[in-house]
Amino acid sequence: MGIEVDRIVNSNESSTDLTTCLICHDILWKPVTCEICENSFCNGCITLWLEKHPDNCPNNCDYKQRQRLPLLLVQLLSKLQVICKNHHTGCKDILSYESLEQHEHQCDFHMEQCTGCSKAMLKKERNIHEKSCDRIELQCHVCQVKYRRITGHNEVECLQNCLVQQQIKTQSIEENDRKQKIRLEELEMKLTTLENLNNRRIIQFDDLIPNEEQKQNGCINYNYANLNWVNFNYLHISYAVRQDQHTLNANTLRRDGCLQINAFTHGQQYVASCNLGPQVFSTISSSNGTFNIHSFYTNTMNPLSQIIIKGLKDNNELYTKTVFLTNNLTKIILEWLNIDQIQFHPGQYQGYCN
């Protein structure tokens, strides 16, 4: 990776020995020096050596690179006069060691390939050749399309390319607009949900019985809370607890497949109850528009059972949720918007647990 010795025009034996790489045995190129043994190597040569022999110097010592080259080596190299490596192709320049790299990078006699046809030629010839080479790739400054000189590029093609590019841009803009619209709808829906949550009403059934001393049970009025209730009863909390305890203390398993649900909430006197069977389900609906439902509390007297909840609008099912019920009070979060009916169906009955 060094400079061939025969390219030095003013060499002598003593200076050549001091400026020779111990690895490639050519004149040092971009040298580095081992701090331990003071021997110098081409930077490229020692890099390859250390990849195979980490931390080991070619002179059998531990390799540690010296920060600065020996002054004598710098002086010897600066006095060298070097023939350009392109002398075989016609360059007759003789350069100093310091100017060699820049010259060879710019030398007109350096062999290069045409970027179009890949033909090898002198650098000074390539610049002229590529101005007329049919295989050179050009780029239209209007439509930005690349083409080879041999194929040409006329005005019709250019306009067609511009049209296609404009169509692609338009499609991209429309797609971005569509995504933005979807995002906006999602944000509006979230905002509506938050507003509905802030304005939501909690139904606790405590106003069903005017006289609180009469702890009664019965059917929920058809239009209670401006909603239509089908197959729903109201129970006083004390009765519901006794009914639940009675079921828990039963010695036999229920075999009729029915599912009884009581929605207990905190601190209220009355709860809603519905009896669900294989052909029986309960509904809450609106006769004058739609409503939203956020959540409700529920539990069951028959643990490990399911209930299927459906949200409908105009008899079209918009939402569905299957819930596993237990004896413990559970909050079921729905966050269903713009429905006119909610249905409670019995799911798979799993039996009774003590």
SEBA-796367 format. One line per 3 residues: number of its first residue (from 1); their letters; for each residue y, z, x of N, C-alpha, C, O. Coordinates in steps of 0.02 Angstrom, whole numbers. Layout:
% SEBA-796367
NUM) A) Y:Z:X:Y:Z:X:Y:Z:X:Y:Z:X | ...;
% end
This chain:
% SEBA-796367
1) MGI) -61:0:41:0:0:0:63:0:42:118:7:17 | 53:-8:109:110:-11:153:132:-82:166:112:-128:130 | 173:-91:218:198:-157:237:153:-183:294:142:-147:343;
4) EVD) 129:-245:287:87:-272:339:124:-271:407:183:-287:411 | 87:-252:458:117:-245:525:146:-311:549:198:-312:582 | 113:-367:533:137:-432:558:201:-455:525:228:-508:544;
7) RIV) 227:-418:476:292:-436:446:350:-402:482:408:-415:466 | 336:-360:529:388:-326:568:406:-371:627:362:-388:667 | 469:-390:633:489:-438:685:512:-404:749:516:-436:801;
10) NSN) 527:-340:746:552:-305:805:508:-244:822:534:-193:844 | 444:-249:811:399:-192:823:380:-187:896:379:-236:932 | 365:-126:916:334:-113:981:277:-64:970:275:-30:918;
13) ESS) 233:-60:1015:171:-21:1005:184:52:991:151:82:949 | 232:81:1026:245:153:1018:275:168:950:255:216:917 | 322:127:929:353:139:864:305:124:807:306:157:755;
16) TDL) 262:74:816:214:56:764:165:113:753:147:127:696 | 143:146:806:97:203:799:128:260:759:95:293:720 | 192:271:769:226:326:736:244:311:663:256:356:624;
19) TTC) 245:246:646:265:227:578:207:199:537:218:165:487 | 146:212:558:87:185:524:55:238:479:49:296:499 | 35:217:420:0:262:373:-71:273:397:-105:225:415;
22) LIC) -94:336:397:-162:352:420:-216:332:370:-275:336:384 | -195:311:310:-244:292:259:-252:217:256:-308:192:262 | -197:179:248:-202:106:242:-191:70:308:-205:11:315;
25) HDI) -164:107:358:-152:80:426:-100:25:426:-98:-15:473 | -58:21:376:0:-23:375:63:18:388:60:79:393 | 120:-17:393:183:19:402:198:60:340:190:37:284;
28) LWK) 220:121:351:232:168:296:282:138:245:333:110:264 | 264:147:181:309:127:127:321:186:80:274:212:50 | 385:205:74:403:265:35:361:324:57:323:352:17;
31) PVT) 367:343:121:321:393:150:334:464:126:388:482:104 | 281:504:132:283:577:123:246:608:182:204:575:213 | 261:670:198:233:702:258:199:767:239:224:806:199;
34) CEI) 141:779:269:104:842:259:138:896:301:150:887:361 | 154:951:270:188:1006:304:144:1040:355:169:1070:403 | 78:1037:346:33:1073:390:21:1034:455:30:1062:509;
37) CEN) 2:970:450:-16:931:510:38:884:532:32:853:585 | 93:876:493:149:833:510:132:758:510:171:718:535 | 74:739:482:58:669:477:89:641:413:96:676:363;
40) SFC) 107:576:415:140:544:359:95:491:328:53:461:361 | 106:479:262:66:432:224:111:395:174:164:420:154 | 90:335:156:124:301:101:117:344:38:64:374:27;
43) NGC) 168:346:-2:165:386:-63:108:363:-109:72:404:-137 | 99:296:-115:45:271:-157:-23:287:-129:-69:302:-167 | -30:285:-63:-95:299:-31:-116:372:-41:-173:386:-59;
46) ITL) -70:418:-28:-87:489:-33:-100:510:-106:-139:555:-120 | -64:476:-152:-76:492:-224:-147:475:-244:-180:515:-277 | -171:416:-224:-241:397:-239:-290:443:-202:-342:461:-230;
49) WLE) -274:461:-141:-319:505:-102:-327:573:-136:-382:598:-142 | -271:602:-157:-274:669:-187:-308:669:-255:-334:721:-276 | -310:611:-290:-347:608:-353:-422:619:-340:-457:647:-382;
52) KHP) -446:596:-282:-516:604:-265:-529:666:-223:-585:693:-223 | -477:689:-186:-484:748:-142:-427:796:-155:-382:801:-112 | -426:831:-211:-370:875:-228:-355:926:-173:-399:961:-149;
55) DNC) -291:929:-155:-265:979:-107:-293:971:-36:-280:1014:6 | -329:918:-23:-357:908:45:-322:850:79:-319:794:52 | -295:862:138:-260:811:177:-312:766:211:-366:790:229;
58) PNN) -297:701:219:-343:656:256:-356:680:328:-404:658:360 | -312:724:353:-320:750:421:-359:816:421:-356:853:470 | -397:830:366:-442:888:361:-405:955:362:-429:1003:391;
61) CDY) -348:957:331:-313:1020:322:-293:1026:249:-301:978:210 | -266:1083:229:-241:1091:161:-176:1051:155:-130:1059:195 | -173:1008:103:-114:965:97:-59:1002:60:-68:1028:5;
64) KQR) -1:1002:92:60:1028:60:117:982:81:131:975:140 | 149:952:32:200:901:48:264:933:73:290:981:45 | 287:906:128:350:929:158:408:903:116:407:847:92;
67) QRL) 460:945:109:517:926:67:557:869:97:581:825:61 | 565:867:163:603:815:196:560:781:249:518:813:281 | 572:716:258:536:679:311:563:699:379:621:719:386;
70) PLL) 521:695:430:545:708:498:602:659:515:598:600:499 | 654:684:548:712:643:564:693:583:608:720:528:599 | 648:593:655:627:539:699:596:482:658:609:423:672;
73) LVQ) 554:499:608:522:447:567:575:408:528:570:347:523 | 624:442:501:677:409:464:715:360:508:731:304:487 | 729:381:569:766:338:615:725:277:635:752:222:639;
76) LLS) 661:286:648:619:230:668:613:178:612:617:118:624 | 602:202:551:596:156:494:660:118:481:658:59:462 | 718:151:490:782:119:476:797:62:525:838:19:510;
79) KLQ) 765:62:583:777:11:633:732:-51:623:742:-101:656 | 683:-46:578:636:-102:569:669:-161:534:709:-152:489 | 652:-221:556:672:-283:524:609:-315:495:561:-327:531;
82) VIC) 610:-328:430:549:-346:394:557:-415:362:609:-431:333 | 505:-456:369:503:-521:336:488:-511:262:444:-471:244 | 522:-547:219:510:-542:146:438:-559:131:409:-605:161;
85) KNH) 408:-524:84:338:-537:66:329:-606:35:273:-631:31 | 383:-637:13:379:-703:-18:389:-759:33:406:-815:15 | 378:-744:97:388:-796:148:338:-853:140:352:-909:161;
88) HTG) 279:-839:111:229:-892:101:252:-943:49:229:-1000:49 | 298:-923:5:322:-970:-46:391:-997:-30:421:-1032:-70 | 415:-982:30:476:-1014:52:534:-970:71:583:-994:98;
91) CKD) 530:-905:59:586:-861:76:588:-850:152:536:-834:181 | 646:-859:183:654:-852:255:696:-791:273:714:-784:332 | 711:-748:225:754:-691:238:716:-636:277:657:-624:266;
94) ILS) 753:-604:323:729:-546:359:775:-488:341:835:-492:349 | 745:-434:317:784:-379:288:774:-315:327:724:-306:362 | 823:-271:321:814:-203:346:765:-165:301:754:-185:243;
97) YES) 737:-112:327:688:-73:288:720:-48:223:688:-48:171 | 784:-26:226:817:3:167:831:-49:113:830:-32:54 | 845:-111:132:864:-163:83:804:-204:59:812:-247:16;
100) LEQ) 745:-191:87:687:-233:72:668:-231:-2:655:-284:-32 | 665:-173:-31:641:-166:-100:686:-203:-150:662:-239:-193 | 751:-195:-143:798:-228:-189:794:-304:-182:796:-340:-232;
103) HEH) 789:-328:-120:785:-400:-109:722:-430:-141:725:-480:-176 | 665:-398:-129:603:-426:-155:600:-424:-231:566:-465:-262 | 636:-377:-261:639:-374:-334:679:-433:-362:666:-456:-417;
106) QCD) 729:-456:-324:773:-510:-347:759:-577:-315:792:-627:-331 | 710:-580:-271:699:-640:-231:680:-700:-275:636:-696:-317 | 715:-756:-263:703:-817:-302:635:-849:-287:612:-891:-324;
109) FHM) 603:-828:-231:539:-857:-212:479:-815:-235:422:-827:-216 | 494:-764:-276:440:-724:-305:403:-764:-358:435:-796:-400 | 337:-763:-357:298:-801:-406:294:-763:-472:277:-704:-474;
112) EQC) 311:-799:-526:311:-770:-593:277:-818:-641:264:-876:-624 | 263:-794:-701:233:-835:-753:283:-850:-808:322:-806:-827 | 280:-911:-834:321:-928:-892:298:-886:-951:238:-881:-964;
115) TGC) 345:-856:-988:327:-814:-1046:301:-854:-1105:276:-826:-1153 | 307:-921:-1099:281:-963:-1153:213:-993:-1137:164:-978:-1171 | 210:-1034:-1084:148:-1069:-1067:107:-1033:-1014:51:-1054:-999;
118) SKA) 133:-979:-985:98:-938:-934:87:-975:-868:47:-953:-827 | 121:-1030:-858:115:-1067:-795:149:-1028:-739:204:-1003:-749 | 116:-1024:-679:144:-989:-622:195:-1033:-587:184:-1093:-579;
121) MLK) 251:-1002:-567:305:-1040:-534:352:-991:-500:349:-931:-513 | 395:-1017:-458:445:-975:-425:494:-948:-477:507:-979:-529 | 521:-890:-461:567:-859:-507:627:-904:-521:649:-909:-579;
124) KER) 653:-937:-470:712:-979:-480:695:-1040:-522:740:-1068:-555 | 632:-1061:-523:612:-1118:-564:596:-1097:-636:605:-1136:-683 | 573:-1035:-643:555:-1011:-710:616:-1009:-756:610:-1027:-815;
127) NIH) 673:-989:-730:732:-984:-772:751:-1053:-801:772:-1058:-859 | 742:-1105:-761:757:-1173:-784:702:-1198:-830:716:-1230:-881 | 639:-1185:-811:582:-1209:-850:582:-1181:-921:568:-1218:-969;
130) EKS) 597:-1118:-929:592:-1086:-995:645:-1112:-1044:638:-1103:-1104 | 697:-1143:-1017:748:-1171:-1062:723:-1232:-1100:753:-1253:-1150 | 668:-1262:-1074:642:-1322:-1107:567:-1316:-1125:540:-1363:-1153;
133) CDR) 535:-1261:-1108:463:-1253:-1120:449:-1251:-1196:481:-1212:-1232 | 403:-1293:-1219:387:-1297:-1291:353:-1234:-1317:355:-1220:-1377 | 322:-1195:-1271:284:-1136:-1293:326:-1072:-1295:302:-1019:-1315;
136) IEL) 389:-1078:-1276:432:-1019:-1277:444:-995:-1349:455:-1036:-1393 | 443:-930:-1359:455:-901:-1425:529:-887:-1433:560:-854:-1391 | 558:-912:-1487:628:-902:-1502:635:-860:-1566:587:-852:-1603;
139) QCH) 695:-835:-1578:708:-796:-1638:771:-821:-1672:824:-827:-1640 | 765:-836:-1737:823:-860:-1775:871:-802:-1785:851:-747:-1805 | 935:-812:-1770:984:-759:-1777:1004:-747:-1849:1039:-698:-1864;
142) VCQ) 983:-792:-1895:1000:-785:-1966:945:-746:-2003:958:-694:-2033 | 883:-772:-2000:828:-741:-2037:786:-695:-1994:741:-661:-2019 | 799:-694:-1928:765:-651:-1880:692:-668:-1870:655:-629:-1839;
145) VKY) 669:-725:-1896:599:-746:-1889:589:-775:-1819:631:-812:-1794 | 531:-758:-1787:514:-785:-1722:472:-848:-1730:429:-851:-1774 | 484:-897:-1687:447:-961:-1690:445:-991:-1620:486:-975:-1578;
148) RRI) 397:-1034:-1609:393:-1069:-1545:435:-1133:-1548:440:-1166:-1600 | 464:-1151:-1490:508:-1209:-1487:473:-1272:-1511:504:-1316:-1541 | 407:-1277:-1496:370:-1338:-1514:364:-1346:-1590:361:-1403:-1614;
151) TGH) 362:-1291:-1627:354:-1295:-1700:421:-1305:-1735:423:-1332:-1790 | 475:-1284:-1703:541:-1293:-1733:554:-1244:-1790:511:-1206:-1811 | 616:-1246:-1814:636:-1201:-1868:696:-1232:-1902:752:-1232:-1875;
154) NEV) 684:-1259:-1963:739:-1295:-1997:774:-1250:-2047:754:-1193:-2059 | 827:-1277:-2077:869:-1238:-2122:832:-1217:-2185:844:-1163:-2211 | 787:-1260:-2210:749:-1243:-2270:705:-1183:-2258:703:-1136:-2298;
157) ECL) 669:-1184:-2201:626:-1128:-2184:667:-1064:-2177:646:-1010:-2199 | 724:-1071:-2146:767:-1013:-2136:788:-982:-2202:784:-921:-2211 | 809:-1025:-2250:829:-999:-2316:771:-969:-2353:778:-918:-2387;
160) QNC) 712:-999:-2347:652:-972:-2379:636:-903:-2351:620:-857:-2388 | 640:-896:-2285:627:-831:-2253:678:-779:-2276:661:-721:-2289 | 741:-800:-2280:792:-754:-2304:778:-731:-2375:788:-673:-2392;
163) LVQ) 755:-779:-2417:739:-762:-2487:681:-712:-2490:685:-663:-2528 | 629:-724:-2451:572:-678:-2451:593:-609:-2427:573:-558:-2456 | 633:-607:-2374:656:-542:-2348:699:-506:-2400:695:-445:-2406;
166) QQI) 740:-543:-2436:781:-512:-2488:738:-485:-2545:753:-433:-2573 | 685:-523:-2562:640:-499:-2614:605:-435:-2593:597:-389:-2633 | 584:-433:-2530:552:-372:-2504:600:-313:-2507:581:-258:-2526;
169) KTQ) 663:-325:-2486:712:-271:-2488:724:-248:-2560:731:-188:-2573 | 727:-297:-2606:738:-280:-2676:680:-238:-2704:691:-188:-2738 | 619:-259:-2687:560:-222:-2709:561:-151:-2680:543:-102:-2714;
172) SIE) 581:-146:-2617:584:-80:-2585:636:-36:-2620:624:24:-2631 | 694:-65:-2636:746:-27:-2671:722:-6:-2740:734:51:-2761 | 689:-52:-2775:663:-36:-2842:610:19:-2838:608:63:-2881;
175) END) 568:16:-2787:517:68:-2779:549:135:-2764:527:187:-2790 | 600:135:-2721:636:197:-2707:670:224:-2770:670:284:-2782 | 699:178:-2809:731:199:-2872:679:230:-2920:693:279:-2954;
178) RKQ) 620:199:-2921:567:225:-2965:546:295:-2943:538:340:-2985 | 538:304:-2878:519:370:-2852:574:421:-2866:560:478:-2884 | 637:400:-2857:692:445:-2871:695:464:-2945:710:521:-2962;
181) KIR) 680:415:-2988:680:429:-3060:625:479:-3078:636:525:-3117 | 566:469:-3048:511:516:-3060:530:585:-3036:518:635:-3069 | 561:587:-2976:582:652:-2949:633:685:-2993:631:745:-3005;
184) LEE) 681:645:-3019:732:672:-3064:701:698:-3128:721:751:-3152 | 652:662:-3155:618:685:-3215:581:751:-3202:580:795:-3245 | 550:756:-3144:515:818:-3126:564:876:-3122:550:931:-3146;
187) LEM) 622:864:-3090:672:917:-3084:700:936:-3153:711:995:-3167 | 712:886:-3196:736:900:-3263:685:941:-3302:703:986:-3340 | 621:924:-3293:568:961:-3328:565:1033:-3303:557:1079:-3343;
190) KLT) 573:1042:-3237:574:1110:-3210:634:1149:-3236:629:1208:-3253 | 692:1114:-3239:751:1147:-3266:741:1167:-3339:760:1221:-3359 | 712:1120:-3377:698:1136:-3447:651:1195:-3453:660:1238:-3496;
193) TLE) 601:1196:-3410:553:1252:-3411:588:1318:-3397:576:1368:-3431 | 632:1317:-3345:667:1379:-3328:713:1401:-3385:717:1460:-3401 | 747:1352:-3416:790:1368:-3473:750:1397:-3530:771:1445:-3563;
196) NLN) 692:1367:-3543:649:1392:-3597:623:1461:-3581:616:1503:-3626 | 609:1473:-3517:585:1539:-3498:639:1592:-3508:626:1647:-3530 | 701:1572:-3490:756:1619:-3498:771:1633:-3572:795:1687:-3589;
199) NRR) 758:1583:-3614:772:1590:-3686:711:1605:-3728:714:1603:-3790 | 655:1620:-3697:593:1628:-3734:594:1691:-3777:628:1740:-3762 | 556:1688:-3830:550:1744:-3877:481:1774:-3871:431:1738:-3868;
202) IIQ) 477:1839:-3870:413:1874:-3867:393:1895:-3937:430:1931:-3971 | 335:1872:-3961:309:1888:-4027:261:1947:-4020:211:1942:-3984 | 277:2004:-4054:236:2064:-4048:208:2088:-4115:169:2136:-4116;
205) FDD) 226:2056:-4170:197:2070:-4236:216:2139:-4263:188:2161:-4314 | 263:2175:-4231:279:2243:-4254:319:2243:-4319:325:2295:-4352 | 348:2185:-4338:388:2183:-4399:348:2157:-4459:377:2142:-4511;
208) LIP) 281:2154:-4451:240:2130:-4507:236:2182:-4563:233:2164:-4622 | 237:2246:-4544:231:2300:-4594:298:2337:-4597:318:2369:-4548 | 333:2334:-4655:398:2367:-4660:392:2443:-4651:435:2474:-4619;
211) NEE) 340:2472:-4679:332:2544:-4677:284:2562:-4619:224:2548:-4623 | 311:2591:-4567:271:2604:-4508:217:2656:-4522:167:2660:-4486 | 227:2698:-4576:176:2748:-4591:113:2716:-4618:60:2746:-4615;
214) QKQ) 118:2656:-4645:59:2621:-4671:29:2579:-4615:50:2522:-4602 | -20:2606:-4583:-53:2570:-4528:-106:2524:-4557:-164:2543:-4562 | -84:2465:-4576:-127:2418:-4612:-151:2362:-4567:-125:2351:-4511;
217) NGC) -200:2325:-4592:-224:2264:-4561:-222:2210:-4614:-225:2225:-4674 | -216:2147:-4593:-215:2093:-4642:-203:2026:-4609:-203:2020:-4548 | -192:1975:-4651:-181:1907:-4626:-107:1899:-4606:-62:1925:-4639;
220) INY) -96:1863:-4552:-27:1847:-4531:2:1796:-4580:-31:1747:-4597 | 64:1809:-4601:96:1763:-4648:96:1692:-4620:101:1680:-4560 | 89:1646:-4667:82:1575:-4647:141:1551:-4607:133:1512:-4560;
223) NYA) 202:1575:-4624:262:1551:-4589:293:1606:-4547:354:1605:-4535 | 253:1653:-4523:279:1708:-4482:310:1679:-4418:279:1637:-4385 | 370:1703:-4400:407:1681:-4340:418:1606:-4340:421:1574:-4287;
226) NLN) 425:1578:-4401:437:1505:-4409:379:1464:-4382:389:1407:-4362 | 320:1491:-4382:260:1456:-4361:207:1462:-4415:206:1510:-4453 | 162:1414:-4416:107:1415:-4464:44:1442:-4430:21:1414:-4380;
229) WVN) 17:1497:-4458:-40:1531:-4428:-102:1519:-4471:-101:1532:-4532 | -155:1495:-4441:-217:1482:-4477:-273:1520:-4441:-283:1513:-4381 | -311:1560:-4481:-367:1600:-4455:-343:1651:-4404:-372:1660:-4351;
232) FNY) -288:1685:-4421:-263:1740:-4380:-253:1801:-4425:-227:1796:-4481 | -273:1860:-4400:-261:1924:-4432:-217:1966:-4388:-211:1954:-4328 | -185:2017:-4419:-151:2067:-4379:-188:2133:-4386:-212:2150:-4440;
235) LHI) -192:2169:-4331:-226:2234:-4329:-179:2286:-4300:-142:2271:-4252 | -180:2346:-4328:-144:2400:-4296:-180:2417:-4231:-242:2412:-4227 | -143:2437:-4181:-172:2447:-4115:-229:2498:-4116:-278:2491:-4080;
238) SYA) -221:2550:-4158:-273:2602:-4161:-338:2573:-4189:-393:2590:-4165 | -332:2531:-4239:-392:2500:-4268:-424:2452:-4219:-485:2450:-4214 | -383:2415:-4184:-410:2367:-4136:-448:2402:-4080:-500:2378:-4058;
241) VRQ) -421:2459:-4058:-454:2496:-4004:-521:2524:-4029:-571:2522:-3993 | -521:2550:-4091:-584:2577:-4118:-635:2521:-4127:-694:2530:-4113 | -611:2464:-4150:-657:2407:-4160:-686:2384:-4093:-745:2368:-4088;
244) DQH) -644:2384:-4043:-666:2363:-3977:-717:2413:-3949:-768:2394:-3921 | -703:2479:-3958:-748:2530:-3933:-814:2528:-3971:-867:2539:-3941 | -811:2515:-4035:-872:2510:-4075:-917:2454:-4049:-978:2460:-4045;
247) TLN) -885:2398:-4031:-924:2342:-4005:-955:2359:-3938:-1012:2341:-3924 | -917:2394:-3896:-942:2413:-3830:-1001:2461:-3834:-1044:2462:-3791 | -1001:2502:-3888:-1054:2552:-3896:-1115:2526:-3934:-1163:2562:-3944;
250) ANT) -1112:2463:-3955:-1168:2434:-3994:-1231:2433:-3951:-1228:2419:-3891 | -1287:2446:-3982:-1351:2447:-3947:-1386:2380:-3947:-1434:2370:-3909 | -1363:2334:-3989:-1396:2269:-3993:-1347:2214:-3973:-1287:2222:-3978;
253) LRR) -1374:2160:-3949:-1333:2103:-3930:-1311:2064:-3991:-1348:2058:-4039 | -1250:2037:-3988:-1227:1992:-4042:-1265:1926:-4035:-1271:1900:-3980 | -1289:1900:-4090:-1328:1839:-4087:-1299:1783:-4130:-1329:1729:-4136;
256) DGC) -1241:1795:-4161:-1212:1744:-4205:-1166:1696:-4168:-1140:1649:-4198 | -1156:1708:-4104:-1116:1661:-4064:-1042:1666:-4077:-1004:1625:-4050 | -1019:1714:-4116:-948:1720:-4131:-911:1753:-4073:-941:1788:-4032;
259) LQI) -846:1741:-4070:-805:1768:-4017:-743:1800:-4048:-704:1766:-4080 | -735:1864:-4039:-677:1899:-4067:-628:1913:-4011:-646:1938:-3958 | -564:1896:-4023:-513:1903:-3972:-457:1946:-3999:-435:1937:-4056;
262) NAF) -433:1993:-3959:-375:2033:-3977:-323:2027:-3922:-338:2041:-3864 | -262:2007:-3940:-209:1997:-3890:-169:2061:-3884:-121:2071:-3921 | -188:2103:-3837:-153:2167:-3827:-93:2155:-3781:-102:2125:-3728;
265) THG) -35:2178:-3799:22:2177:-3755:47:2248:-3747:25:2294:-3782 | 93:2258:-3700:113:2326:-3681:160:2357:-3732:212:2328:-3748 | 142:2415:-3757:187:2456:-3797:196:2435:-3869:239:2464:-3903;
268) QQY) 159:2388:-3896:169:2366:-3965:120:2401:-4012:70:2430:-3990 | 135:2399:-4077:95:2433:-4127:43:2387:-4159:-10:2411:-4181 | 56:2323:-4161:10:2276:-4193:-8:2220:-4145:30:2201:-4102;
271) VAS) -69:2195:-4154:-93:2139:-4114:-122:2086:-4160:-140:2100:-4218 | -126:2025:-4135:-156:1970:-4173:-229:1965:-4154:-249:1976:-4097 | -271:1947:-4204:-342:1942:-4193:-367:1879:-4228:-344:1861:-4282;
274) CNL) -416:1845:-4196:-447:1787:-4229:-521:1787:-4216:-544:1806:-4161 | -560:1767:-4265:-632:1763:-4260:-651:1689:-4251:-640:1648:-4295 | -680:1673:-4194:-698:1604:-4179:-774:1596:-4182:-811:1637:-4155;
277) GPQ) -796:1543:-4215:-867:1527:-4219:-880:1456:-4199:-834:1420:-4181 | -943:1435:-4202:-960:1366:-4182:-920:1313:-4220:-904:1261:-4191 | -904:1324:-4283:-867:1275:-4322:-798:1300:-4342:-764:1270:-4384;
280) VFS) -776:1355:-4312:-714:1387:-4333:-667:1393:-4273:-687:1417:-4220 | -605:1372:-4283:-554:1383:-4231:-489:1402:-4264:-479:1390:-4324 | -444:1431:-4225:-380:1455:-4251:-324:1411:-4225:-329:1382:-4170;
283) TIS) -269:1406:-4264:-213:1363:-4244:-148:1398:-4257:-141:1440:-4302 | -99:1381:-4216:-29:1399:-4226:10:1334:-4223:4:1297:-4173 | 49:1318:-4273:83:1253:-4275:154:1262:-4301:171:1313:-4330;
286) SSN) 193:1210:-4291:262:1208:-4316:268:1152:-4367:242:1097:-4356 | 302:1167:-4422:310:1116:-4475:377:1082:-4471:391:1036:-4509 | 420:1103:-4426:488:1075:-4423:509:1058:-4351:566:1071:-4332;
289) GTF) 464:1030:-4312:481:1011:-4244:430:1035:-4194:374:1051:-4211 | 451:1039:-4132:406:1059:-4078:427:1127:-4051:481:1152:-4066 | 383:1157:-4012:398:1220:-3980:366:1221:-3910:325:1178:-3894;
292) NIH) 385:1270:-3871:357:1280:-3804:322:1346:-3802:341:1393:-3837 | 270:1352:-3761:236:1415:-3754:227:1429:-3679:203:1387:-3641 | 248:1489:-3660:243:1507:-3589:177:1543:-3574:140:1521:-3530;
295) SFY) 162:1595:-3611:102:1634:-3594:85:1681:-3652:124:1689:-3699 | 26:1711:-3649:6:1763:-3696:-45:1808:-3662:-78:1789:-3614 | -52:1868:-3689:-102:1916:-3665:-163:1912:-3709:-157:1902:-3770;
298) TNT) -221:1921:-3680:-282:1918:-3720:-337:1959:-3687:-337:1971:-3627 | -385:1980:-3728:-449:2007:-3704:-501:1994:-3758:-485:1967:-3811 | -563:2012:-3746:-617:1998:-3793:-663:2058:-3798:-668:2099:-3753;
301) MNP) -697:2061:-3855:-748:2113:-3863:-815:2089:-3836:-862:2129:-3829 | -821:2025:-3822:-883:1997:-3794:-868:1969:-3724:-849:1911:-3718 | -877:2009:-3673:-858:1988:-3606:-896:1926:-3583:-947:1907:-3612;
304) LSQ) -871:1895:-3529:-902:1836:-3497:-908:1778:-3545:-955:1738:-3540 | -861:1773:-3592:-860:1716:-3638:-800:1672:-3622:-758:1689:-3580 | -798:1615:-3654:-745:1566:-3641:-705:1554:-3704:-729:1561:-3760;
307) III) -643:1534:-3694:-602:1508:-3748:-568:1444:-3722:-545:1442:-3665 | -566:1393:-3764:-535:1329:-3746:-470:1324:-3784:-469:1326:-3846 | -415:1316:-3748:-349:1314:-3778:-323:1242:-3772:-326:1212:-3719;
310) KGL) -297:1216:-3828:-272:1147:-3828:-201:1145:-3855:-184:1179:-3903 | -158:1105:-3822:-91:1093:-3846:-84:1022:-3871:-101:975:-3836 | -60:1013:-3933:-57:947:-3964:14:931:-3987:55:975:-4000;
313) KDN) 27:866:-3992:88:842:-4024:70:779:-4063:41:732:-4036 | 87:780:-4127:69:724:-4172:-6:710:-4169:-27:652:-4169 | -46:764:-4167:-119:760:-4165:-146:728:-4101:-205:712:-4097;
316) NEL) -104:720:-4051:-126:695:-3985:-130:754:-3937:-82:792:-3929 | -187:761:-3905:-198:816:-3859:-160:804:-3794:-174:756:-3758 | -111:848:-3778:-71:842:-3717:-95:889:-3663:-90:873:-3603;
319) YTK) -120:947:-3682:-141:997:-3633:-208:1026:-3654:-226:1026:-3712 | -245:1051:-3605:-306:1089:-3619:-318:1137:-3562:-304:1123:-3504 | -345:1195:-3580:-358:1247:-3529:-418:1288:-3552:-421:1310:-3610;
322) TVF) -466:1297:-3508:-525:1339:-3522:-517:1404:-3485:-503:1406:-3425 | -527:1460:-3522:-515:1526:-3494:-577:1569:-3502:-608:1569:-3556 | -596:1605:-3450:-650:1654:-3454:-619:1721:-3475:-571:1744:-3444;
325) LTN) -647:1751:-3526:-620:1813:-3554:-661:1873:-3532:-721:1869:-3520 | -627:1930:-3528:-660:1994:-3512:-632:2047:-3559:-590:2033:-3601 | -657:2109:-3552:-631:2166:-3590:-562:2186:-3566:-525:2219:-3602;
328) NLT) -544:2167:-3505:-479:2186:-3477:-424:2141:-3503:-435:2081:-3516 | -365:2169:-3509:-308:2131:-3532:-290:2079:-3479:-283:2095:-3420 | -284:2016:-3500:-270:1961:-3454:-210:1921:-3479:-205:1906:-3539;
331) KII) -166:1904:-3433:-109:1862:-3451:-127:1789:-3437:-144:1771:-3380 | -124:1748:-3489:-140:1677:-3483:-73:1638:-3481:-36:1638:-3529 | -59:1607:-3424:3:1569:-3417:-11:1495:-3432:-54:1464:-3402;
334) LEW) 27:1467:-3479:18:1397:-3499:77:1353:-3477:68:1301:-3446 | 138:1376:-3494:199:1336:-3480:194:1266:-3509:207:1217:-3475 | 175:1262:-3573:168:1198:-3608:233:1185:-3646:261:1229:-3679;
337) LNI) 257:1123:-3641:320:1104:-3671:310:1051:-3724:265:1009:-3720 | 354:1053:-3774:360:999:-3824:293:986:-3860:270:929:-3862 | 263:1038:-3888:203:1031:-3928:219:1053:-3999:268:1089:-4010;
340) DQI) 177:1032:-4048:187:1055:-4116:127:1093:-4143:126:1114:-4201 | 75:1102:-4100:16:1139:-4121:-22:1163:-4060:-30:1127:-4011 | -47:1225:-4064:-91:1252:-4013:-154:1275:-4048:-152:1310:-4098;
343) QFH) -212:1256:-4020:-277:1272:-4050:-317:1317:-4003:-313:1311:-3942 | -356:1362:-4033:-400:1407:-3996:-471:1393:-4019:-489:1407:-4076 | -512:1366:-3974:-581:1348:-3989:-628:1394:-3951:-612:1415:-3895;
346) PGQ) -687:1409:-3980:-736:1448:-3941:-767:1403:-3888:-783:1345:-3900 | -776:1432:-3829:-811:1397:-3775:-882:1419:-3773:-911:1438:-3824 | -912:1415:-3714:-982:1434:-3706:-989:1509:-3710:-952:1546:-3676;
349) YQG) -1036:1534:-3751:-1046:1606:-3759:-1096:1630:-3708:-1151:1602:-3703 | -1078:1680:-3668:-1120:1703:-3614:-1160:1766:-3630:-1202:1788:-3591 | -1146:1795:-3688:-1183:1856:-3705:-1140:1918:-3695:-1080:1912:-3681;
352) YCN) -1168:1977:-3701:-1131:2039:-3700:-1151:2079:-3638:-1209:2080:-3619 | -1102:2112:-3607:-1116:2155:-3549:-1097:2226:-3567:-1045:2237:-3598 | -1138:2275:-3549:-1121:2345:-3559:-1071:2367:-3505:-1050:2425:-3504;
% end
